[in-house]
Amino acid sequence: MKKIGLFYGPLGGSTERVAKKVAATLGVENVDLIHAKDAKTADVEKYENVIFGLSTIGTETWESDKSANDWDIFLPEVEKVDYSNKVIAMFGLGDQITYDLHFVDSLGILAEKILPKGANIIGRVNPEGYDFRESMAIIEGEFIGLPVNEDFEPELTDERVKNWVAKIKTQLK
Ligand SMILES: Cc1cc2nc3c(=O)[nH]c(=O)nc-3n(C[C@H](O)[C@H](O)[C@H](O)COP(=O)(O)O)c2cc1C
C-alpha cells in the first residue's frame, strides 16, 4: 500500500483523537498525519491515498465565522486539488443526539466540493445504526464517510473505526 496522507482538523479534541486511532489501525508506518490548517494544495497532491478527518460545528458557524474552523483555511486548498488519480476516504465527528437535523453535515459539504473534481470516495457507510433525522452527508442513500460520535457513543468508536479501516484498506492504492 502506498503512503496515506491523513489531513485532519481541528486539533486537540475528538477529531484529533480519532485521526490517531485511524492511523494506528491502518498502521502508523503507512500514514502521514497532517494538520489541515497548515496544509496546502501541493501537500494533498503528493498522495494517491488521502483521508480527510473533520468535525461538524454547524453549517451556520462554518459559513459565518471563517476563523473558527481549521477547515475554513484548508477548504480552498482542497478545492484546487486534481483528484482524478486519487482514492479518498473521509471520517467526520458529529453528534446526532443534539444535532439530529445536521448530523455530520461537514462530510457532505466537503464531498460536494471534491466529487465534481473527480474524487473517488471510498469507505461509504450504511446509515443503519445511526439514529438521526437529516444529514448532508447522505449521498445516494449512504454516508459519504464514517460518522463518529465521541460525545454520546464513544464506546462504539473503536469498532466503527476497525470495521471502516478494514473496508478502506482493500481499496486504497
Ligand atoms: C457549537 C457546536 C455546534 C455543533 N454542530 C454540530 C452539527 O451541526 N452536527 C453534528 O453532527 N455535530 C455538531 N456538533 C458536535 C461536534 O461535531 C462534536 O462535538 C465533535 O466531536 C467535535 O469535534 P472536535 O472535538 O474535534 O472539535 C457541534 C458542536 C458544537 C460545540
The ligand as an ORCA input file, in Angstrom:
! r2SCAN-3c Opt
* xyz 0 1
  C     -21.174     24.826     18.524
  C     -21.268     23.378     18.110
  C     -22.005     23.053     17.003
  C     -22.116     21.725     16.577
  N     -22.857     21.422     15.473
  C     -22.956     20.130     15.072
  C     -23.736     19.806     13.918
  O     -24.330     20.646     13.256
  N     -23.778     18.495     13.543
  C     -23.131     17.496     14.235
  O     -23.213     16.334     13.826
  N     -22.389     17.794     15.336
  C     -22.286     19.072     15.764
  N     -21.534     19.372     16.877
  C     -20.855     18.274     17.616
  C     -19.375     18.167     17.251
  O     -19.195     17.830     15.905
  C     -18.715     17.102     18.111
  O     -18.729     17.528     19.463
  C     -17.304     16.767     17.692
  O     -16.874     15.619     18.380
  C     -16.320     17.907     17.941
  O     -15.066     17.522     17.473
  P     -13.729     18.280     17.976
  O     -13.566     17.946     19.443
  O     -12.607     17.732     17.162
  O     -13.958     19.732     17.729
  C     -21.424     20.697     17.311
  C     -20.666     21.035     18.441
  C     -20.583     22.343     18.834
  C     -19.772     22.680     20.055
*
